[in-house]
Amino acid sequence: MENKDQNHCSLPRRLAAIFYDTLLLIAIFFVASFILLPLIGETGVESGNSFYNVFLILLAYLYFCWHWVNGRQTLGMRSWKIEVFNKTDSTLNWKQGSLRYFAALLSLLLLGLGFIWALFDKEKLALHDRLSKTKLIVKK
């Protein structure tokens, strides 16, 4: 087995994958909202609707965790040849994926400082990587 520690993912590559995944998530949100619309009624979703906000967060959670647990890559990560592993170089389970997702939300809530952390980390790990004991590796 190759030494994955040699191929830690850089912040620019990580951000590029996030950009791709954001575009995909926007499309998923549109489709899910379109499906949800008949259930809500003709008025649509009111601004600040807590149920709808939680709905979108759960959709994003399912998108990321399902991909991490079932193949180690989101579609954006696949485009940039990035895989996520736990510290034992295994595929994440749902508990690890969930911890990673919610820790990544924390990284975002800290005005992105959790991602900037990777610039100063010797293993190029973001704050949520450290908190969830995961790492992003660039495939060769």
N, C-alpha and C positions, 0 to 999 in steps of 0.2 A: 504494500500500500504506500502511495506517495506521502510525503510529509506535507500535510496541509498547512502547517504553521509557517511555511515559506511564502504562502500566497494570500496573505490577509488583504481584504478588500479596502481600497482607498476611499476617502470621503467623496471625491468627485464621482467615482463609479457608483457608489452607494446612492448619491443624490440623483444620478441619471436614472437608475432603476426606480427610485421613488417617483420621479417625474413620469415615467412610463406607467407605473402602477396607478398613479393619480388619474391619468387620462382614462385608464380602464375602469377605475372606480367611478368616475363621473358617468361613464356610459352605463354601468351597472345601476347607479343611483337613478338615472333617467328611466331605465326599463322598469326597475322596481317601483318607482313612483307612478309610472304609467299604469302598472298592474294594480297598485294600491288605490288609485284615483276613484274607480267605481265604488269601492268600499267606503270611501270618505264622503262622497257626494259631489255635487257640481261646484261647491264652494272652494274645493281644493284645500290645501294645507295652509293654515294660518301661520304667520310669522311667529317664531318662538315656540312652536308646538313641541312640547317636551317629548311626547310619544314619538313623533316623527324624527326628532334628533337622536333619540335612543335607537330607533329603527335603523337609521343610517350608520350609527356606530356599530351596531350588531352586524349589519351587512358587511362593513369593512372588516370586522373581526372574523367573520366566516370566510371572507375572501383570503385574508392573509393566513390565518391559522390552518385552513384546509390545505392550502398550497404548501405551507411549511411542513405539515405533518405527512402529506401525501406526495412527496417528491422533492422536498427541500428547496423549492423555488417558486416564487410567484412568476407571472408572465413577464413582468419587468425585469426580475432577477435573471430569468432565462435569457433574455435579450442581451444582457450584459455579462453572462456567464458567471453568475454568482450563486453560491449555494449556502444555506444556513445549516450549521451543525451545533450540537451541544459540545460540552467540554471533552466528552469521551469519543468525539468524532462520529456520533450516531445521529440518526434522524430524530427530530424533536417529537415528543409526544404532545397530546393536547394540553397537558398541564404546563409544559415548558413553552409551548406556542402561545398560550394564553398569557403567561407571565411576560413573555417577550412583547406581545401586542400592547398590553397595558403599560408596560415600562416604556415602550416607544411613544405612547400617548403622553406620558410624563415628560419624555425628552422633548416633545413638541411644545408642551405647555410651559416648559422652561425657556420659551422663546427660541427654541432650536439649539440651545446650549448643550443639550444631551447628545446632539449629533456632532457639534463642534468639538466635543470631548475627544472624538476619534483622532483629531489632528495632533493631540498631545499624548495620546496613549501609545505606548511602545508596541502594542499589538494591533493598533488601528481599530480598537473596539470603541463603539459608542457607549454612552451611559447605559442604555437599555441592554446592550450586549453584556456588560458587566453585571447588571442586576439580574438578568435571566440566565447567566452562565452559558451564553451562546456566542457564536462567531460567524462572520461571513467570510467565505473563502472563494477566491477566483479560480474557476476550473481552467485547466490547461487544454 
